[in-house]
Amino acid sequence: MLRRYKDVVIGYKEESYPPIPTKFTLWLRRNVLVQLFRFIVINIKVMRIVIGGHH
């Protein structure tokens, strides 16, 4: 969505771009122990739903 005014190209506004993740957020995403913990928590939640549906 570019607009041209007298041969000047105006791009998207700064608000259109996603925020850059912080160093802590990147660390959480890359840490294997955090990923393992979250995997276990999600599996426990799924198992509670599955087991609850069979009663």
C-alpha positions in Angstrom: 0.0 0.0 0.0 2.4 2.6 -1.2 1.4 6.2 -2.0 3.3 8.4 -4.3 3.5 12.1 -3.9 5.7 14.0 -6.3 8.0 11.0 -6.8 8.3 10.3 -3.1 7.4 6.9 -1.9 5.7 6.7 1.5 5.6 3.1 3.0 3.6 1.6 5.8 3.4 3.4 9.2 5.6 2.2 12.0 2.5 0.8 13.8 1.9 -1.6 11.0 5.0 -3.7 11.9 5.0 -6.3 14.6 6.9 -5.6 17.8 10.5 -6.9 18.1 10.7 -9.6 20.8 12.8 -8.8 23.9 16.0 -10.7 24.8 14.0 -12.5 27.6 11.3 -13.5 25.2 13.8 -14.9 22.8 15.5 -16.8 25.7 12.2 -18.3 26.7 11.6 -19.5 23.1 15.0 -21.0 22.7 15.4 -22.6 26.1 15.0 -26.4 25.9 14.0 -26.7 29.6 11.3 -24.1 29.3 10.0 -25.8 26.1 10.0 -29.2 27.9 8.1 -27.8 30.8 5.5 -26.1 28.6 5.1 -29.3 26.6 4.4 -31.3 29.7 1.9 -28.7 31.0 0.0 -28.7 27.7 -0.1 -32.5 27.6 -1.5 -32.6 31.1 -4.2 -30.2 30.1 -5.1 -32.3 27.0 -5.1 -35.5 29.1 -7.5 -33.9 31.6 -9.9 -33.1 28.8 -9.6 -36.5 27.2 -10.1 -38.4 30.5 -12.9 -36.1 31.5 -14.7 -36.8 28.2 -14.8 -40.6 28.8 -16.8 -40.4 32.1 
